[in-house]
Amino acid sequence: MPATIQTCENLDVIERLLSSVIHRARNAVEMWTLVCLGRVVPDRQAVVEDNCEVLRAHILVLRAWLQESGCSRETLEFVANLLAAQERFRGAFLKLTEFPALSLSDVQVATEALAEAYESIHHAAACVGNKAGFEVSALSLANADREAYSRDILAHLFETFQHALAEQTGA
C-alpha cells in the first residue's frame, strides 16, 4: 500500500512545521508592524525580506515532507495556497516598509491585504492539518489569547498607521 499522510511516521515533524509557519506569521504581525512604523531599523525591507525567506523555507520543507509521505494532491494544493498566501503576506509587508511615504489609501490597501494573507495562511495550515488528521497546535485553544492579540493588531492596523502619520506630520 502506498504511503499516505495519515501513515507517515513523521507527522510530528509536519505538525511542528505547520505550527512554526503559524507562529512566524503571528510574530510578524506583532513585530514587523513596529519595524514598518518606526525608523529604528535602518533597512526595514531587508528585515522583512530575510524573515519572509525563512517563512517561505519552512513552507518548502513542509511541502518536501508531505511529498515524501505520499500525501494527496489536494493536500499539496493547500500547501500551494500556503505559499501563495506567504507571498501576499510578504508583498503587503514590503509595501508597508515604504511608510511614511505611502498615501493613506496605499496604507489601507496594504493593511487589508496583510490581514487577508494572514487569514489565508491560517486557513491553509489548518486544512493541511485536517487532511493529516490532527489539529495544528499553534491554532489550538491553548494559543487563543496570543491569536486574539495578533488579530486585534490586524483589526486596528490601518488606524495605527494613520495615527503614526498624523503624529509625524503634526496633523
Protein Blocks (a to p, Z undefined) as FASTA:
>chain_A
ZZdfklpmklmmmmmmmmmmmmmmmmmmmmmmmmmmpmkbmblmlmmmmmmmmmmmmmmm
mmmmmmmnopafklmmmmmmmmmmmmmmmmmmmmmmmpckbcfklmmmmmmmmmmmmmmm
mmmmmmmmmmnopacfklmmklmmmmmmmmmmmmmmmmmmmmmmmmmnoZZ
